[in-house]
Amino acid sequence: MPLLKDAMPLIKEPHPPPQAPLPWILPSLFAAFNVVLLVVFSGLFFAFPCRWLAQNGEWAFPLVTGLLCVLTIFSLVSLNFSDPGILHQGSNEQGPMVVHVVWVNHRAFRLQWCRKCCFHRPPRTYHCPWCNICVEDFDHHCKWVNNCIGHRNFRFFMLLVLSLCLYSGAMLVTCLIFLVRTTHLPFSMDKAIAILVAVPAASFLVPLFLLLLIQAMSVSAAERSYEGKCRYLQGYNPFDHGCANNWYLTICAPLGPNPPAVPGPGPGPQPQPLSLYKPGNGPPGSGEAAALQELHAGPVLPLLRDCPRRGAVCRSPLHTQRCQEPLHLNLIS
């Protein structure tokens, strides 16, 4: 039976089967190789075609491409070492058998229990099998930088894609202008390096532009990459606040403070349980965990012993309920 008479069908988040943590050494070496490759090609570009243009009075090309190179390397390194929005581990005391339901813009979400992190994940939180962490507002795992893309570093990812597009275009245009200006000169090392740099710049420019376009469309519609197989009912996305507000929340809104880790069972640092989140106290756009401020209170439901009888519905002003019989929930995958 439904939880409320006026309740809409629940939307179930994707729940993939548990996977073993993948080895980290090869993805880390691949990410480091990408940084080295960018530095090497940039060094060849500035040492040969850019040097010739600068010696012949064309200082605009080295200045523009130099600024774009610094911006690209900065965004790449920042994305490599950034926090994607890790929601830290909780405690087994929360219990995976209890159903948690929250409402966002007239849509009900059943919070999925994470077996690895031991807490009920807020909407749009996903456990990355490569990093073995739960990431708030998860978009995807980027193998090029060996890091997840989530709430706290998505703007760095957009900056990286944009700067790579501009830098690749600037390198290609500079190399072509250099080759045109030196057509009357015999073939030299400068021309060979210009061709060597122009070919990968041209090959990466089209995929990067398409990626930038896809990500811009996703931000405008408040969609996430991993939700490709999880469509909302009747095409209604409860996280969509309009194109302008979606861009503000994604790019410009304050990220808010990182939730502190709390002690828990087991060795090592024990991160933050869901019950300590207080949506409504954070700034606007402080992530989907804090975006539950639509409810004007915390997303965690009353304790099970507060329910009057087995199978009864626990009503609250937040329209968040919990029940002992999860089989009665009307879930749509």
Disulfide bonds with the S-S distance in Angstrom:
Cys307-Cys314 2.16
